[in-house]
Amino acid sequence: MPLHPPYRSGPAPDPAHVVVVGGGISGLAAGAAVRRERPDVTVTVLEGSPTIGGKLALAEVGGITVDVGAEAMLNRRPEAVALAEASGLRDRIVHPRTTNAALWSRGRMVPMPRTMMGVPLDTRLLAESGVISKAGLARAALDAVLPATHIDDRDVSIGWLVEERFGKEVVDRLVEPLLGGVYAGHAREISARAAVPQVVALLDRDRSLMRAAAAATGERPADDVPVFAGLVGGVGQLPAAVAGAAGLVVRTGAVVRDLARAGEGGWNLVVGSTHDPEIVHADAVVLATPAHATGRLLADVVPDAALELARVETASMAVITLAFREREVPDALRSGDTSGFLVPPVDRHQVKAATYSFSKWAWVREAGRGDGEGNDVLVLRCSIGRHREEQVLQVDDAELVQTALEELADAVGLCVRPVDSHVQRWGGGLPQYAVGHLERVRHIREAVARVPGLAVCGATYDGLGIPACISSAEKAATQVLAALPARGE
């Protein structure tokens, strides 16, 4: 089996060597965390695709480079913004111009009422929004008088919990579109404890879930602390910045096909094709790959974890980015302060959400400025695809673009052809946090922890957002650092 420098199948290189499998933000953050604590350690990131970044990706649409994957970071958690700052991007951090969202519900565009992950905070505001019917409002009002809901140590779906308190319509019209936007999943299947632990924590505070949610919202950070952050030029800049600032050795097109304990200690990874394989030796390994890929690599070394990972289902989706001439966009759309809209799946539309990037991000609007002759460009994006509904994605890109255009015409009266479009498909990109997910993650981590010098991280475990992925990566880094030889050994 041919070997290529600097890797060999003998003793581990000096200094210590950590290999991270997977070049998404989780893998890069894990590598950066290792280097932050141990600058003497060489960290190699092996990424099977041609580029790093995973679901943080950029593309040019209508002459503007924009995000075609994740486009915002939760600002009220510290991990993502801190990593951006540490990677030299402090001056590029910005916050949305608006986060006011709407709902395209029952054929009308209505304002999204304030909720905590779909739990209504105010009966009057819920009624004024027009989202819920009179019968639905009457059922939701029972939350104030129903006996307290106790789930003890059980896990239940967020859909079951909200329906128990407020009725089916609140789940269908509020919770489903919110969770569909985040998880591309279904509220009645997604674990409440894994996806919305803040809602579960309210159950012991008040018999009424609405009162408890309203009180808890009042305890959250002040309104002048932005909920989200982004980067001028796109969040997709973060992966390269992290890799560069941390001094990671990055190899793309490096598919890891096998993982095994090395007889002399550490790990051997088989990289590349079956015709030209390479052995890469490491003192420790972090697997920052999707659940099924991680399970495949763990099949021989940690079979218990591999079995659990095989049971994690995923959803596929597509982001359709569209660029329009500003002069052709309806006045109400281009001059509004709405960041986009969500769509309840019960209405059976294929578009599940739309983001008005030109309205949400000042830098996107500025980047679309033309020559002053009416050639300004406005960029927006739609997402299509939910768990177990992959058939809607089994068409070519042109058909997905046409579907998005037809539904935008129905939703907001945008009835013109774009000057450019881009379709980004994320096949199996969103792990589903089914009921019992936290227990499954606990079993996986306990099994992996019994094997020194090995850790896992990524969106499968602690949350899909960028900060949650970074937190997961930092846990993995701490785990493998403990197995490395001390400096100078």
Secondary structure, DSSP 8 states (H G I E B T S, - for coil): ----TT--SSS--SS-EEEEE--BHHHHHHHHHHHHH-TTSEEEEE-SSSSSBTT--EEEETTEEEESS---EETTSSHHHHHHHHTT-GGGEE--S--EEEEEETTEEEE---EETTEES-HHHHHHHT-S-HHHHHHHHGGGTS-----TT---BHHHHHHHHH-HHHIIIIIHHHHHHHHSS-TTTBBHHHH-HHHHGGGGT-S-HHHHHHHHHHTS--TTS-SEEEETT-GGGHHHHHHHHHT-EEESS--EEEEEE-TTSSEEEEES-SSS-EEEEESEEEE-S-HHHHHHHHTTT-HHHHHHHHT--EEEEEEEEEEEEGGGS-HHHHT--EEEEE--GGG--SEEEEE-HHHH-HHHHHHT--SSSS--EEEEEEEE--TT-GGGG-S-HHHHHHHHHHHHHHHH---S--SEEEEEEEEEEEE--BTTHHHHHHHHHHHHHTSTTEEE-SHHHH-SSHHHHHHHHHHHHHHHHTTS--TT-
